[in-house]
Every structure is written in structure tokens, then in C-alpha cells.
Amino acid sequence: MPHPIDDFLFVYYPFSFGKLEAWHPGFGTALEVVEGMPAAFGSEPYRMTGGVAFLDTGMPGGKERQRLQWILELLEATRDRAPNFACYGLHEWAMVYGGKEVRHEKTTPLRLPQAEIDALVKSRPVVCSHFDAFRFFAPDAQPLNRLQPTLMDRPAFEQPACIHANMDLYKWAAKSMPWIGSELLLDCFELAVELRDLDMRASPYDLTAWGREPVRIETPEGRRDYEREQRALAEKAAVLRSRLVTALGFLA
């Protein structure tokens, strides 16, 4: 049966277990060449010389270098923007607004009547800054968002409190491999697991069958609980974002 929480990390982020398990030291670390070492260390972007293998910063071609530079600039722009801790996870509610399309309805029921879900979306300020969350809003909910992010202007909107922007640190880390190294990649993945858990516990879905109690953002107490968890996770994300920026510093 599909898992409504964890499967997201391997569907939305198309990185296999194999890629997670393929270890890389990251830029700046040389490996002694020994018999039987993985073939990856003998091919680009690695270079072998003098009995050691290392990542060669001259290897990234034009398109790859542009991609890495874009990731670095997005991370820096997100880091430097003021955080907004007042969204309270309403994006998941806006996605099921009107009840015409409920993504997890085959495995997970809604925990509130549709009318109450719609009423909350209409009664609260919707300030979703993350394009990949906003684009899944129900069509009737999109005009309710005070922000209208697009794919092209993502760097102008993403901000460091957003749980999806912080979850995406895993995506940007994976797209920056092998340069940033497996330790940082796995740290970003572990944080993404925590963020996804909060994301769905604050949603209108009933996840008690999956061992999760809801964060009831429809109540003042629930919104305070959400913000407390969001702030704690944002602190962890800030550290990882800084490490990613440092790891991509070879592009300068």
C-alpha cells in the first residue's frame, strides 16, 4: 500500500536508494587509490594522479556548472530573505480545497468535513511562497494565495522558514552530487524526513492509522504547536543550507 508520508520522498524527489548509498567524499578530499575501489572514482568528475583520486573542479561542463551556480544562488537568496513563520502549513489544505481532487483519498481519509476545510482556507491568510507547493493548489484556491510564485521567479520567493524550501535542501544536495559529499546529502535527507512528517501531520488528512497524531492548525493552540516545530526545523535547515553554500564554494 502506498505510504502517504514517506513515499513522497522518493516520488517528488526522484533519487533512488542506490544513489543515496553510493558514497562520495565531496570536493577537497583525496582518496588513496587501492585495488578494488569503486569504478566511479576512476571516471569523471574524478581524476587519478600520484596514487590518489579527487574531484577535479575543471570537470563540470558548461551546463553542469550553470546548474550548480543556479543552485548556489538560490540557496544564498533563500538564506538572506527574512523568514515567514505565519503560513501554518495551509498549502496542504489549499490542495484539497473544494474536494474535487484529494491526492491521498485512496489510502488516507480527511479528518474534517470538506466544508470545514474550505472554511479554514477562506478564513486564514494564505501566503505560500513555494512554487512546487502552490502549483498543486486546487484551481479555486490559487487566487486566494497572496503570493503567486512561478517556476522562473523561484529565487525571488523562497524563504528560510518554508518547510518545502527546507525539504528541498535534499533535492539541491542530490543535484549537487558528488561535489558536496554523501555526509551532507544524508543529513539533508534526514531533515527532509522530519519536515515531511510535520507537513502531513499539519494537513487535513487523518493519519492515525499511520501512527501520527494531527497538528490541528485549525485551532490557535495547533498553530502555536506548528510554529514551534517549524522554527526548530528551520534552525536545522539554516545549518545545512550554510554547509551547502560552503560546499559549492569551489564555483567562485
N, C-alpha and C positions, 0 to 999 in steps of 0.2 A: 504494500500500500504506500502511495506517495506520502512523504513526511512534509507537513505544511510549513515547518520551520526550517529544518536543516537542508532539505533538497534545494532550496533557493541558492545556497552557496555553490552548488555545482550545476545549476541551470542558468541563472543570471550571470554567474561568473564561470565561463566555460574552461576551467582549468582542472585537469584530471588529477587523481591521486598520484599517478605516475610522475607528473610534473612537480607535484609537491614533494615527492620522495627523492627526486633527482638532486643530490646535494651539489651546491656550488659555494665556493668560499667568498665570492664577492671581489670587487676591484681592490687592489692593493695587497693581496695575499698571494704569495708564490707557493706552489706545491712541488715537492721533490718528485721527480719522475721515477716511478718504480714499475717493475713488471706487473702487469695485470691491472693497472689503474684504468678507470673508465675511459672509453674511447672519446667521450666528449671533451676531455682535457687535452686531446691532441688535435682538435679541429677548431676552426674559427667559432667564436672570437678569441680563443686561447692561442697563445704562441708558446712553443717549446724552444728553449735555448739554454745552454750551460747546465743542463740537467734539471731544469725547473720549468714548470708550466705556469703561465699567468695570463690574466685578461689583458689584452692589448687595446689601449684606447684608440689606436688608429684603425681598428677593425670596423666599428659601426659605420655602415654606408650612409649615404645622404638621407634616405628615407628613415632609416632607423634612428639616426642622430636627431632628425627633426622630431620624430615621435618622442624620444626621450626628453628633448628640450621642451616640448609642449607639456609633458607630464610634470617636469620640474617647475615650469612657470605656473601651472595650475596649482600645484602644491604650495608654492610661495604665495600666490594670490589668496588662496583659501586661508592659509596661516595668518596673513596680515589683515584679514577682514574681521570686523567686530562680530562676536558670536551672538546668535539669537536663540535664547532658551525658551521662547514663548510659542513654539509650534505645537507642542504636546502630542506629536505623533498623529495628527489629524489626517495625514496623507492616506493611511490605510482605510480610514472611514470615507474619504472622498472617492476612493477607488470603487467602493460598493454603493455609492450614493444612487438612489433610485431603484436599486435592486435588479437592474437589467443584466448585469454581469458580475457574478460573485466568484472569484477565482478558485476558492477552496471549498465550494459548496458540496462537492462530492465526498470530501473527507472530513470537513470541519464545519459544523453549523454556526450560524451567527448567534451571539449570546444576548442580543437585544432585538426587539421588533424593528422592522425596516423603518417604520415611521419615526422611531426614537433616534435611529442612526442618522436619518436625513435631517431631523430637527437639530441635532448637535452640530452637524456640518454647517447648517444655515445660521446657527446662533453664535458660533465662535469665529474669530478672525482666522482665516486660512492663509498662511504665509509660507508655503512650501517653496524653497529655493533650489531644489534639486530636480534637474530636468528628467532624469530617469525614474523618479517617483511621480512627478507631475504628469508625464505623458501617459501614465496609466490611470489617471483620474477618469471617472465616468464623464462623458461629454458634458452633461449638465452641471457637473461640479467644477469644470475647468474655469469658467468665468468667475467663480466665487473666490479663486485664488488671487490674492493681492499682487502676487508676482507672476510673471508669465515667462519663465525661463525657456530657452531653446537650446538645441544641441550646439549651435555655433557660439552662443554667448555664455556657455557654462562657466568660464573663468570669471565672469562679471557677477555671478550669483552665489557660487558655492561658499559656504561659511563654516567655521570650525565647530559649531555646536550640532550641526546636522548629523543625525545618526547614519543617513545614507552616504553622505560625503565621507564620513569616518569609516563606514563599512568599505567604501571604495578604495581605501588605502591598500586593501588586499589586492584589488584589481590593478592599481598602479604599480604595486610592488611586483606582481606577477608579470606585468608588461615590461618591467624594467630588469627582468632576469636575463642573464646571470649576473649582471653588473652589481646589483645591490646585495646579493648573497642570500642563502637559504635561511639563515637565522632570522633576518629581518622579515623575510617573506612569511615564515611560520608565525612570527609574532603578530604580524598583520592579520593572518588568517584566524588566529585565536581570538583577537579582538573582534573580528567580523562575526564570529560565532556568538560572542556576548551581545553585540549590537543587534544582531538578527533576533535574538531571544527577546530583548526588550521591545523591538519593533513589533513583534507579533503578540506579545503579552499585552501591549497597549492597543491592539487592534480590536475591532468589534467581533472577532471570532471567539468561539468557545473552545479553548484549548485544554480544558480539564482532563479530557481523555488522553492527552499527551503529557500530563503531569505538570501543567502550567496554570497558575492562578492569574487572573487578569490584573493589569494595572488599569483601574477604572478612571480613564481620563475624562469621563462624562461627569465626574464629581470633583469639587475643589481639592479634596484630600488626594484623589488619584492623580490629579495634575501635579500636585506637590511631589508625590512619590516619583512620577515620571521625570520631573525636572531634576530631582536629586540623583537618580540613576544616570540620567543623560549627562549631567555635569561630571560625574565620576568617570564615565566612559570617555567624555571629551578630553579630560585630563590625560588619560592613557593615549588617546589618539594624537594629542599635541606632541607627545614624546616621539611617537612613531613617525609622524609627519616630519618632524625635525631630523630624525635619523635618515629618512628617505631623501630629504633635501641634501643632507651631508653626503650620503652615498652617491648621489648623482652629481656631486660637485666636480667630478672629472670633466664634465661637459664645458666648464668655464674656460 
